[in-house]
Amino acid sequence: MDLRIFTEPQQGATYAEILRAAQATEAAGYDGFFRSDHYLAMGIPGEPGPTDAWTTLSALAVQTERVKLGTLVTSATFRLPGPLAIAVAQADQMSGGRIEFGLGAGWFEVEHKGYGIPFPPIGERFERLAEQLEITTGLWATPAGETYSFSGKHYTLTDSPALPKPARPIPVIVGGMGRKQTPALAARFATEFNVPFAPLDKAAAQFERVAKACTDAGRDPADMVLSVAHTVLIGNTDAEVIARGATYNLPEEYVRINPLAGSTAQIVDAIGQWREKTGVSRVYVQIQDVKDIEQIDLFAAEVAPQLA
C-alpha cells in the first residue's frame, strides 16, 4: 500500500511550515507529499493566507530528494492550459522526475469570487477540464522538434513548440464522484483515479464505473491505479476521535465512515477492508493542519508498518 501525505495549506500555512511537513513526510518514509490547490480557507480565517500550489511544489522539488510531489487536485479554472503545462513540466525537471499531476474542474465558487477568477457553469467547467487534459498531455507527448496545435471550444493552440518537456511522462490523476464524465475522462487520460472522502460502498461503486469506462474505451482497467483520500484522526476512543474531527469542523457522520479515524488497530483493519473490497493500492493521508507533524510521524510509526 502506497501512503502519501495530503495537506490543505489554504487553511493556514507559511511555506516554511509546508517545507517542514514535506521533509518530515520524506524522513518518515511516505511515498509522496501532495497538497490541495485552493486560494481561500474553508471554515476558518486561514491566516497567513494561501500559498500557490505550483510555486510551492517547484520550491519543494529542490528541497526534497525522494518523495513524489503533486496536487490533489489543480483546478482547471485557475490557469490557462499552455502556461500550466510549462509550470508542471518545469517543476518535474526541477524534482528529477517526481511530479504527479492531478487536475479537476474546480468547485469552490467563493474563492473564485474572492480573487477575481471566472467561475463558469458546471457544464462549461467540465468542457474546459477535458480540453486542458488533452492539451497538457498533448504538449508533453509531442516529440522534440515537432509542434503541437489544438482547436477546441475554449482553447486554441497554433504551432506550439511544446516546450519544455518534463523529465519523464508525468502521471495524471483524475478523481471525484461524477458518474459519467469523470470516469470517461479518467479512462482517456489518467494513470490514477482518486475518490476523496466517500464511504466504502460509494467509492466501490465509483471504481466500478471507472473500470467500465476503461473497458468501453478499449483500455485494461487493471492499468488504472485506484486511490482514496481521507483525513487522519487517530485516537484511543470514539469520543476522542470525534472531538478531534470537530476541531477541524468535520461532522461526526464523516468521522464514522472514515477509514483513517480511530485507534491505530482500527485504522489498519479498515484499510485492509478497503483494499479487499475496492482494490485500492494508494491512500492519501490528509493532514488538516500542516503543522501537525506528530500525526505524520505517528501514522508512519504505528500504521504504515502493518500495511506493508
N, C-alpha and C positions, 0 to 999 in steps of 0.2 A: 504494500500500500504506500503510494507516494503521499507525503504530507507536506503541505505548503501553508505558510502563514499568510493571512489575508488581512490587510489593515484598512482603516477608514480615516485617513488623515484630515478630511474636511471637518471632522468632529472636534478638531483642535490639536495641532501638532506643528512644531517647527521642523525644518529639515534636519537639524541636529538630532532631534528625537526620533525621526524616521530612520536616520542612519544608524542610530544606536540599536533600534529594533531589527533592522536588516542584518547588522553584524551579529547580533545575538541569535538571530534565526540561522545564520550560516554556522556559527560556532556550535549550535545545538544539534546540527545535523539534518535540518529540514531540507527538502528538495528545492523549495522555491520561496520567494518573498514577493507577494503581489499587493497591489493597492487599488482602491477604487479610483474613479475619475469623476469627481464632483467638485463643484465650486461653492457649495453652500452647505452648512451643517444642518442636521435634522434633529429637531427637538431640543437643542442646546445652543448657546451663543456661538460656539465653535472658534473661540479665540485661541491663537492669534490670527486666525484666518486660514483660507485654503492654500494649498500648495499645488502647483500644476503637475499633473501626473507624469508627462513625458520629460519635463525639466528635471523632476525628481529622479526618474528612472535613469536618465542619462548620467546624472551625478553618481547614483548608486552603481552604475555599470563600471565605474573606475574605482569605487571604494569598497567593492566586494570582489570575491575571487571565484566562487563556485556556484552559488545558488542561481536558479532560474529567476528571471525578473519579468514582470508584466502587469497588465491591467485586467481587472475583473469588474467591469469592462469599460473600455473607452466609449464615449458617447459620439455617435456619428453626427450629432448636431453641433458639436463643438469646433470641428476643424474641417477644412477642405481636404479631399482625399489625396491630392498630389502632395501638398506640404506634409500631411500626416505620414504618407509613405516615406518621405525623406527623413522625418524625425525618427520614425521607428527603425528604419534601416541604419541610420547613423548610431542610434543607441545600441543596436545589435553589434555593429562593428566595435564600438567602444567597450562592450562587455565581452568581446571574444566569442560571440555567438550564443548568448544566454537569454535573449529576449523572446517572450511569447506574447502574442497579440490578441487580446480579447476585444471584440467590437460589438456594440449593441445599438439599438435605435435611439436611446435616450428616453427618459420618462419623467424626470423631476422638473416640473414646469416652473416652480418658484425660483430655482437657481438661474434659469434662462432669463426670467424677468429681472432678477437682481443684477445680472451682468450684461444685459442687452443682447442676449443671444436669441435669434429667431427660434420659435418653437412651433413648427407646423403640425397639422393634424396627424393622427397616428398612421393613417394610410400613407401619407407622404413621407413620414419618418422611416417607415419600412422600405419604401421605394429607394430612399437615399441610402439606407443601410445596405441594400442589395447592390447598388451601384458602387458604393465605397468598397465593399468586399471585392467586387470584380476588379476595380481599378487598382487598389493597393496590391492585391496578389498578382494582377497582370503586370504592373510596373516591376515588381521584384523578380518575376519569372522571365521577363524579356531578355533574350540573350544579349551579352555585351556587344556593343557596336550596332545594335538594331534600335529602332524607335517603336514607341507604343502610342496608339491612338484609340480613342473611345468616344462614342457619341451616344449619350443617354438622354433621359428626360430631364435630369437635373444637373449633370456634369458633362463637359466635353473636353477632351484632351487631344491635341493635334501634334503629332510627330514629337512626342516627349522623348528625350534621351534616356528616360527611365533610370536615372541615377540619383543617389548612389545605390549600390547593391548591398544587401545585408551580408553578414559573414557566412550565413548558410540559410537554407529555406526556413522561414520563420513559421513556427506552429501557430495556427489560427484557432481561437476559442470562440464559439458561439454558444449562447445559453438562454435560458428563460423558459416560461411555461406556455408560450404561444403554441396553439395546437396544429397549425398548418404551415404558415410562412416560416416560422422559426426552424422546425425540423427540416424543411425543404432547403433553406439557406445553409444549414449545417451540413446537409448531405452534399451540397455543391462545393462548399469552401472550407469546412472546418476539419481540423485534426482532433479536436476535443469538443465534447458537448457538456455543458455545466448546468446543473439545476440548483439554484440557490434557495435555501430557507423553506423548502417544501417538506411535507410529511412523506413518509416512505411510500405509501400507496400512490400518491400523486407523482412522485418522482419516477417510480417504476413505470407508470403509465406513459409518462413523457418519454422515457428512454425507449419504450416500445414504439412510440410514434416516430422517433428518430431512426430506429432500426428499419422500420417500414419505408421511411423516406429514402434511406440509403439503398435499400433493395430496389425501390422504384427507379432510382437514378442509376442503377447498374453498379452499385458500389457494395463491397462486402461490409456489412455492419460491424464486423469484428475489427475493422481498421480504425474505428472511432474510439478514442479514449473517453470514458464516461467518468464524470466527476460531480461532486456535490460541495456546497459551501454551507457551513453553519457556524454559529457563534459559540466559542468555547466558554463553558460556565462550570467550572469544577467546584464541587462542594461535598461535604460529608452527609448532609441531609437534604431532603426535598426543600424544606423551608429555607435553608441556606442558599441553595441553588436559585430558587425563585426570587429571593431577596437580591442576589447578585444580578439577576436579569433585570430586576426592577430599577437598579441603579443606572441601567442603560436604556430605560423606557421600553424594555422588551416585555410583551404581555405574557401572562402565565400560560396561556394556551400554546404559545410558541415554545416556551421553555419545555413543556411536557412532551412535545413531538420532536424535540431537538436531540439528535444522537450524541452531540458533544456536551450535553448538560447532565450532570450527575457526579457520582464518585468515579474515580478512575476505572474501577472494575465495571461499573455500569456503562461507561463510555466504550470500553474495549468490547463488551458484549454487543452494544448497539451497532458499532461499526462493523462487527462481524456479521450481524443480521443484514445490514445494508449491502455488504459485499456479496452475501449469498443470494439475496433476493433481487438485486438490481445489476450486479456485475460491475459496480464502480471500482475503479482502481486508484482513484486520487481523491483526497479530501482537502479542501481549503479550510483551514482552522482560523476562523475570523476572530481577531482581537479588536474589540470595540475601542479600547484605549491604547493607543500606540505606545504609551509609556509603561504598560503593564508587562514588563519583561518577565516578571515572576510566573505569569501564566504560560508564556512561551517556554520557559525552562521547565516548569512542572509537567506540561504536556509531553515535552520531549523526553523527560526522565522517567515518567511513570506510565504513559500510554503508548508512546511510539515503540518501545522495545517489544511490547506484546502483540504488535501488528506486523512484525517483520515476517 
